[in-house]
Amino acid sequence: MAPGSGPDGVWHARRQRTPARLTAPDPQAPAASNDTYVLGNDAVELDRLRLQHDLWRPTLRASLGRAGLSPGERVIDLGAGPGFVAQDLARIVGPAGRVLGLEQNPAYVRHGQQLAQDAGLGQLDMRCHDLLSDPLPAGPFDLVWCRWVAMFLPAVEPLLDPLPLCLTRGGRLLFHEYVHWDSFGLHPHGLAIARFSRAVQRSFRQAGSEPDISRRLPSLLAARGFTIEDLLPLPVVGRAGTWPARWLEMFVTLYGSKLQALGLWSMEEAEAARVEIEASRADPGSFWMGPTILEVRARWS
Ligand SMILES: C[S@@+](CC[C@H](N)C(=O)[O-])C[C@H]1O[C@@H](n2cnc3c(N)ncnc32)[C@H](O)[C@@H]1O
């Protein structure tokens, strides 16, 4: 992604125009019994997910193009969050298609339902669902989409095992999960940021999940009878002031406080990271790299 190439470059304006509509959990919705999402589910995280989605939208669109997503198709979005991707998927498949977003957090489900209602997307449905324990809807679906979800699960088998049952013959799987967290960095002088990346990985592993889960996904899918059609690394790089830099700086600030609460990151380290970030803004040659995503495209045949 080119530095400064934020999608339409309107993040700040958009944040002011569209305040977070994270509402209280729906008492009618099934309780999220098994919430393993370590980043939390408050309005700040909702805003972070929105920025993240906007930043990655061009990559998402290109990826859906490679997967041949077309009008009329039926898509299931696993761990759909507040429904940002589901909304894009629904626009592509159109009124003749169907998108089902499954998400454990009732407030995110309500947010996604509201997005669908506001945009008149009758083909988009969001449901409260725990991927670790609830049976997948039978479908059939033509495409399964899953981004930044497997990396938070204490076990991926409950996510992967039911997939053949909900896909048509020839149906596609599209995963965007991290493959190389060690590529997260601020260069050339980000020693505290490098320590931050290691602390993040430690926190995920302590919670029982694997941050670089894409290293295992292709072989787990092949063992379940899927044909691996493509593996594509998706790096992200940006100089200070660009969208990728803002996204990564925001993550250091927000997740840094959670790491401190976990005892994995000290106030001194947070201060050292702040100083490095300040220095990077004054150095036109300084740049951020995000953790590299691996796109995994597979087919059920
Ligand atoms: C980083 S967010 C990604 C959201 C969305 N996939 C996206 O790309 O914007 C991870 C989401 O996975 C959801 N999640 C984590 N574990 C889950 C589970 N066991 N069942 C359903 N959703 C889960 C979280 O609640 C959160 O909304």
The ligand as a Gaussian input file, in Angstrom:
#p B3LYP/6-31G(d) Opt

LIG

0 1
 C      -10.501000      -7.972000      14.797000
 S      -12.224000      -8.214000      14.782000
 C      -12.456000      -8.466000      13.024000
 C      -13.853000      -8.151000      12.589000
 C      -14.093000      -8.350000      11.094000
 N      -13.835000      -9.719000      10.693000
 C      -13.256000      -7.404000      10.283000
 O      -12.458000      -7.868000       9.456000
 O      -13.400000      -6.184000      10.441000
 C      -12.445000      -9.864000      15.410000
 C      -13.925000     -10.225000      15.606000
 O      -14.018000     -11.641000      15.841000
 C      -15.062000     -11.830000      16.783000
 N      -14.893000     -13.137000      17.416000
 C      -13.839000     -13.558000      18.158000
 N      -14.077000     -14.805000      18.629000
 C      -15.310000     -15.166000      18.170000
 C      -16.117000     -16.329000      18.324000
 N      -15.718000     -17.356000      19.084000
 N      -17.308000     -16.374000      17.714000
 C      -17.750000     -15.324000      16.959000
 N      -17.030000     -14.190000      16.786000
 C      -15.829000     -14.110000      17.385000
 C      -14.858000     -10.667000      17.762000
 O      -15.981000     -10.461000      18.582000
 C      -14.552000      -9.528000      16.819000
 O      -15.719000      -8.864000      16.423000

